[in-house]
Amino acid sequence: SIDGYFYRGSGRFIDSILRFGRSGRFAMACFIGGELDEHNKGKYYRKNSLVKLVVQKRRFERKAYHSRDVRYFHVIPWGKRTYLIADEQMISFCNSVNSGFDERRIATGRYYIKRGGMDHSVKGYPVVPRKYNDYILKRPIAGFISRTRTTGKGRMRVVEAQVTVGKSNGLKKGMELYTSFNYGFCTLYLIKIGEDSSVVRVREFSDERMPEVGTKISTRRRLLD
């Protein structure tokens, strides 16, 4: 059941609370900097794991932001947790799972999680819709940077790199790779996927050291430590 409260946030703040009632109605409160910014109410319809939200009443505190009247979410169970993932965020959620980033125990994460879920650790893999099964990796994809190319000047520059993984390793459009960089992690965005190699892009400030040939890359951040 999805009856109850779901939380989503960033940094120190919860930026959205979504409540589902047993009567088929929902309420959503959105916050900016801890202050109420938008309050929506409406009906929801659930078919299997897909939930459709239809906004019938809304109140804005500011006029700069307007959410859609109809939104679709997927109910994603993962152990004792229940996530609610917007349809357009499904691949992003799979990337978070693969990277190990969403094994959190706080409510202020990027995706809606049902109240109490953050009290439980997760094992195994979340249950996602069939069309996204190939985006959940049972084993991390790992390789190296084999070539780099820098373009652009000034404050920003663009670096493209060739990496030693591709379709044969399980890479798909929309997946993300990571590399260790300046005592942290750098996201590598796929722009071309070949059979055994791919091209990725990373944009960084020009005064920072760029990833070098031979640097390890992976879909899971922990493998880079």
Secondary structure, DSSP 8 states (H G I E B T S, - for coil): ---EEEEEEETTEEEEEEEE-TTSEEEEEEEETTEEEEEEEEEEEEETTEEEEEEEEEEES-SS----SEEEEEEEEETTEEEEEEGGGHHHHHHHHHHTTT---SS-SSSEEETTGGGS---S-----GGGGGGS-SS--EEEEEEEEEE--TTEEEEEEEES--GGGT--TT-EEEEEETTEEEEEEEEEE-SS-EEEEEEEETTS----TT-EEESSGGGG-
